[in-house]
Structures are given as structure tokens and as C-alpha cells.
Amino acid sequence: MTTPSMLKGARERWVRTGGVELCVAELGDPEQPTVVLVHGYPDSKEVWSEVAARLADRCGFHVVLYDVRGHGRSTAPQPLRGGFTLAKLTDDFLAVVDTVSPNHPVHVVGHDWGSVQSWEFVTVGRTEGRIASFTSMSGPSLDHFGHWINARMKRPTPRRVGQLLGQGAKSWYVYLLHTPALPELAWRGPLGKRWPKILQRVEKVPGDGYPTASLPSDAAHGAWLYRDNVRARLRRPRPDAYAHAPVQLITPQGDAFLSERLYDDLDQWVPRLTRRTLPAKHWIPRTRPDQLAAWIEEFVTAVEGGRPEPAATGRHAERFGGQLVLVTGAGSGIGRATAFAFAEAGARVVAVDRDAEAATRTAELSRLIGAPEAWAETADVSDEQAMEKLAEKVHRAYGVLDVLVNNAGIGLSGSFFTTTTDDWRKVLDVNLWGVIHGCRLFGARMAERGQGGHIVNIASAAAYQPSRALPAYSTSKAAVLMLSECLRAELASQDIGVTAICPGLVNTNITSTARFTGVDETEERRRQKHSARLYSLRNYPPEKVAGAILDAVTHNRAVVPVTPEARGAHLLSRFMPGVLRGIARVNPKL
Ligand SMILES: NC(=O)c1ccc[n+]([C@@H]2O[C@H](COP(=O)([O-])OP(=O)(O)OC[C@H]3O[C@@H](n4cnc5c(N)ncnc54)[C@H](O)[C@@H]3O)[C@@H](O)[C@H]2O)c1
């Protein structure tokens, strides 16, 4: 018998097992692959509401959530002590899946303590054949954790001791939860009342979106999850805790409770492991539901289809696999190389250029290289209306961007007095206004979505190196650099990073298309050829700039000079600007 649930559109039923009654909610078509979402501490199943709705409505899965014993509307065991052991939690899980999906193995997804207990489910013999895959976030296996500690105690190199101390400091709350009565008192008192506000401030979990109905009793009962299991299992980890299903590990880089290093040895326990990282804090089911739903869908679909799980290795693949990335000026040079680098990392790529053919070629090659999806779009970044149309189409057809790369730009060389107002307008329209349009139109939707993102603006070393030859170009790039800094400050509170990339001389087509002012056509062509030769002799490949861009996004860097000369000039501009001014005065070509 099922009844309507507190989760919008869900059917609810009760499953009796081991002296407790579990409240189970279901969404979507039971004929489709079943995804079971297991919540953490101190949450109830409602913590998954955003992810569950996406998995059922958009991905078409049969989604099952249940309140862990003692949480939400499930009843608590009596007595509490000894009622929350991993063995009993495994009994509950099996009772739920036997009810909701008796004939097919299920895909388990766990967060926090939901993940800790799901590691037990996926490593014990009696669940073999009942689990098709496991997606783990922010909750390690206690067995693997125990072995991780033992390995570091046995061979304590300085690095390993640092790792132990680092995780030890992050586990402060675990010690507190082992104290008698104190956690219960705190949760039923001031902590319980202030918890949503704390989460809102620290984690940016939307305050009204965080389910609090059963919080004090969830938190008080949940303390037994720790007391019944942690010490005992860490002291005596099982020697054979191997995963019998493929595992997708999603690691938020800013998790205050768990060090990323905890998962260093995981490959030895999990034969089929896909790693993902996310620039986020701990409560990702609330703060990053779009990204989680996309990764779960990709993983479950691959396993169901008998295909290899996606992007199992590679630093950039962990971070960008499945993300939506748009690159302007993607038809050539740095833009094309950047589109390819994201494609190789498994991102979905939108290649934009004013040259339709070049954009199409980039999209085609991106698919060949590894992008699960890639599209070409034609737009002139300096044209506001064209950019509005582009943004409208991208948001409607492909979604909100995870990464925007404002790369399109043109070169212009010539002294100030030979540069006409028309020349100024052209270079500012593309190099500065193109970036402004991109940031406004795509950045606004990123901010509105509230799930983070990153904007990369391609400036240049010319942004901080004065020059007699490039007054208009350098001004446009200096403006891009400062715009990026200002925007970075403004968007930091929304978890949107902004980076300015400042390359030096890079071997691309820009030299043959750059305009030279104050000279006739023949001289302009001669100079174009000359600088093309110079750049090809310098021979710094755009692929290296692309690599620097992916690194900068991964580490959320503010300003990144690329090429040795750009790094040198950056240092001089900060500590010895007089030297750069002197070079600019004596060198008419710089
Ligand atoms: N190559 C270098 O040495 C160097 C150094 C520093 C900075 N940069 C900057 O890097 C960026 C990329 O330059 P590149 O060297 O790869 O040049 P490139 O000429 O090889 O590629 C630029 C691409 O942008 C496109 N584009 C130009 N104007 C456009 C517009 N209005 N709308 C849409 N697309 C447009 C072009 O069609 C081309 O495909 C530019 O912003 C440039 O200023 C280049």
C-alpha cells in the first residue's frame, strides 16, 4: 500500500524490519532502473528532494528514498544503544530493496553517513547481486578508513603524519558525538535551533530549502550511528572490504569534515572506480543537485547499458567530466585548444566563433577527442543582440554553463596617434565588450542557479606591460584584467570563480589577422608575416595555455600569467615597474 508523501509527487509506504518501521518514498516509473538515495547525519530523506526530483523527472529513473531508522518518520530501535550497527542498517537496506525492486539490482547513492553505511552494503557478501552500482559522496568506508590510519601509523613519514593530523583535526565532531548525553542536549537546545542558519552561512545551503522538521530527534538518534560503529570498526577494520559493484566517488574539494587524501588508497579496494571532484563544501545534495543528478545519470546509464563507466582516470576528467563548458573564439588558436582540452576531460562543449565553419570543425573534433556532446554556435561576441540570442539558445537547449571561457579577441598594433577612433572601437568592441557580454549573459544565469561555476577571461601579458606599439590592445586587456578581479570579488559569495589568463607570445593565427595602423596594405601584410615568423620561432603552443586554463579553474586561481616572458613581466610589474617602463620607452616594437 502506498500513500502520498511530503516529497512532491512521491508515493509513500512503510517497511517493517528488525523491530522498526521505515518510511520509504518512491518517485518515477518502477519499471525503470531503481536508484536508492541514502541520507546522512543529521538529515532525513528530504535532504535528497532536489536530486530525487531531477533523477525521476529529467532522467526517468525509479527513485527510492527512505528515512534511516530513528530519523525522519522512521521509528527508532529500542534500546538505542546497539540499535544502529552497520549489520542492522544493512538489514534495513535489504528490506527496502526487496520491497521496491525485488527482481533487479539497485543503484545506491549515499551522502555522509548514508555513504558510510552504503560502503558496508557494497562490501558485504549478503548484498552481492542486489547492488548494480554505488555513488559515494562525503562518507568513507570505516574499514578503508581504519586501514588508511593503520598504514600511516605503521610507516609514519612526515607527509603521512601530516595527513593523519589533518584528518584528525577535521574529525573533532566525531569525538564530541561519542560523549554521553552532550550531543543530545545540544541538538535539542541551541544547536538544533540555529542549525539551518549555520548551514546557510557556512555552506550556503538555501535556508528555506533545508528540511528541519525532525532535526533535533534525527541528530540525537544519529549520534548512535557513531557510537555503535566508529571506534569498533576503526580499531578492527575488515581485511576483505572489497566493493562488489562499480563505484563512483564524488569528492567535494572544500569538505570541512573529510580530507581528500582519505581516498588515496581506494583503488586497492574498488576494482571499478570512477573519481569525480567538485568545488563545493559538504552538503552537495542541497548545493549542487544539477551536477550530482548529471553524474549519477551518466554512471547509472553506463552500468545499465553494459558500457565502461565514464572517465575513470585523469585529474581533469575527475573535475570536468560531464560539465557544460562554452568557449568563445573556439575556431582557432587558444580557443580551439581549450575546447579540445575540456573535450578530452569529458566535458560537454559549446564552441562559439564568428567563423561558422571553424566552430563546426572544433565541435566535430571535440566529439572525436572525447566530449560526450559538442555543439557549434556562430556569433560575433561584440554584437550584443547576437550574444543575447546565443545565451537564450544555450540556456534553453543545453543548460546553464559550469565554465565560461571568454577567449575571442583580435590584435591591433600601431602607435596612439595612428590609431583611429574606429580602430579603438573595433578592438574594444571585441576584446572588452565581448567579455562584458559573455560575463553578463552567462554569468547572470550561473549566479541565479546558485550552484557555483567558473568564468575564465583571456587577457594578456599586455594587460600589465606598457607598450608604445599596442596602446589600444593593451588597454582592452588591462580592462579585462580589472573586470575579472572586480567580478571575482562580487561572485565569490556565490561560489563562482573568476580567472584572468595572461599569455605572452603564443603561436596562433592572431599574428596573421592582427591589424597594423598607420601603414598601407602592403606594409601591413609585411608586418603580419614578420610577426607570424617571430611567433612561430618562439613556438609556444596554444595547448599549453589550454592546460593552464584547466589548472586555473581546478585551483580557482585569480590571475595566471602563461609563458616565461609573461611570468617575468608580471613579477616586474609588481616589484620593479620602472624596468618595464624603461623597456617600453626604448623598444618601439613592444
Ligand atoms: N596568441 C597570442 O600570443 C596571445 C597572447 C595573449 C593573449 N591572446 C589572446 O588570446 C585570445 C585568443 O587568441 P588566439 O591567439 O588564439 O587568436 P586566433 O586568431 O588564433 O583565434 C581567435 C579566434 O577568435 C575568433 N574571433 C575573433 N573575433 C571574434 C568575434 N568578434 N566574435 C567571435 N569570434 C571571434 C576568430 O575567428 C578566431 O577563431 C585573444 O583574446 C587574444 O587576445 C593571444
The ligand as an SDF file (V2000), in Angstrom:
LIG
                    3D

 44 48  0  0  0  0  0  0  0  0999 V2000
   48.4270   34.4890  -29.4540 N   0  0  0  0  0  0  0  0  0  0  0  0
   48.9660   35.2270  -28.5330 C   0  0  0  0  0  0  0  0  0  0  0  0
   50.1720   35.4210  -28.4940 O   0  0  0  0  0  0  0  0  0  0  0  0
   48.1030   35.8090  -27.4530 C   0  0  0  0  0  0  0  0  0  0  0  0
   48.7500   36.3920  -26.3690 C   0  0  0  0  0  0  0  0  0  0  0  0
   47.9740   36.9390  -25.3470 C   0  0  0  0  0  0  0  0  0  0  0  0
   46.6100   36.9170  -25.4370 C   0  0  0  0  0  0  0  0  0  0  0  0
   45.9930   36.3620  -26.5120 N   0  0  0  0  0  0  0  0  0  0  0  0
   44.5360   36.3870  -26.5410 C   0  0  0  0  0  0  0  0  0  0  0  0
   44.0640   35.0780  -26.6850 O   0  0  0  0  0  0  0  0  0  0  0  0
   42.7910   35.0930  -27.3060 C   0  0  0  0  0  0  0  0  0  0  0  0
   42.7720   34.0930  -28.4540 C   0  0  0  0  0  0  0  0  0  0  0  0
   43.7210   34.4940  -29.4000 O   0  0  0  0  0  0  0  0  0  0  0  0
   44.4720   33.4890  -30.3930 P   0  0  0  0  0  0  0  0  0  0  0  0
   45.8900   33.8480  -30.3100 O   0  0  0  0  0  0  0  0  0  0  0  0
   44.0400   32.1260  -30.1790 O   0  0  0  0  0  0  0  0  0  0  0  0
   43.9160   34.0600  -31.7680 O   0  0  0  0  0  0  0  0  0  0  0  0
   43.3170   33.3580  -33.0660 P   0  0  0  0  0  0  0  0  0  0  0  0
   43.2240   34.4610  -34.0770 O   0  0  0  0  0  0  0  0  0  0  0  0
   44.0950   32.1440  -33.4150 O   0  0  0  0  0  0  0  0  0  0  0  0
   41.8810   32.9220  -32.6250 O   0  0  0  0  0  0  0  0  0  0  0  0
   40.8790   33.8450  -32.3210 C   0  0  0  0  0  0  0  0  0  0  0  0
   39.5260   33.2660  -32.6760 C   0  0  0  0  0  0  0  0  0  0  0  0
   38.5450   34.2010  -32.2480 O   0  0  0  0  0  0  0  0  0  0  0  0
   37.6010   34.3800  -33.2730 C   0  0  0  0  0  0  0  0  0  0  0  0
   37.0370   35.7080  -33.1730 N   0  0  0  0  0  0  0  0  0  0  0  0
   37.6610   36.8790  -33.3920 C   0  0  0  0  0  0  0  0  0  0  0  0
   36.8040   37.8890  -33.2100 N   0  0  0  0  0  0  0  0  0  0  0  0
   35.6250   37.3510  -32.8900 C   0  0  0  0  0  0  0  0  0  0  0  0
   34.3470   37.8880  -32.5990 C   0  0  0  0  0  0  0  0  0  0  0  0
   34.1160   39.1960  -32.6480 N   0  0  0  0  0  0  0  0  0  0  0  0
   33.3600   37.0390  -32.2700 N   0  0  0  0  0  0  0  0  0  0  0  0
   33.5650   35.7050  -32.2590 C   0  0  0  0  0  0  0  0  0  0  0  0
   34.7450   35.1460  -32.5340 N   0  0  0  0  0  0  0  0  0  0  0  0
   35.7640   35.9720  -32.8600 C   0  0  0  0  0  0  0  0  0  0  0  0
   38.3630   34.1800  -34.5580 C   0  0  0  0  0  0  0  0  0  0  0  0
   37.5100   33.8300  -35.6360 O   0  0  0  0  0  0  0  0  0  0  0  0
   39.3330   33.0810  -34.1680 C   0  0  0  0  0  0  0  0  0  0  0  0
   38.7560   31.8110  -34.4360 O   0  0  0  0  0  0  0  0  0  0  0  0
   42.5450   36.5310  -27.7340 C   0  0  0  0  0  0  0  0  0  0  0  0
   41.7280   37.1610  -26.7850 O   0  0  0  0  0  0  0  0  0  0  0  0
   43.9340   37.1210  -27.7100 C   0  0  0  0  0  0  0  0  0  0  0  0
   43.9110   38.5000  -27.5000 O   0  0  0  0  0  0  0  0  0  0  0  0
   46.7210   35.7940  -27.5160 C   0  0  0  0  0  0  0  0  0  0  0  0
  1  2  1  0
  2  3  2  0
  2  4  1  0
  4  5  1  0
  4 44  2  0
  5  6  2  0
  6  7  1  0
  7  8  2  0
  8  9  1  0
  8 44  1  0
  9 10  1  0
  9 42  1  0
 10 11  1  0
 11 12  1  0
 11 40  1  0
 12 13  1  0
 13 14  1  0
 14 15  2  0
 14 16  1  0
 14 17  1  0
 17 18  1  0
 18 19  2  0
 18 20  1  0
 18 21  1  0
 21 22  1  0
 22 23  1  0
 23 24  1  0
 23 38  1  0
 24 25  1  0
 25 26  1  0
 25 36  1  0
 26 27  1  0
 26 35  1  0
 27 28  2  0
 28 29  1  0
 29 30  1  0
 29 35  2  0
 30 31  1  0
 30 32  2  0
 32 33  1  0
 33 34  2  0
 34 35  1  0
 36 37  1  0
 36 38  1  0
 38 39  1  0
 40 41  1  0
 40 42  1  0
 42 43  1  0
M  CHG  2   8   1  16  -1
M  END
$$$$
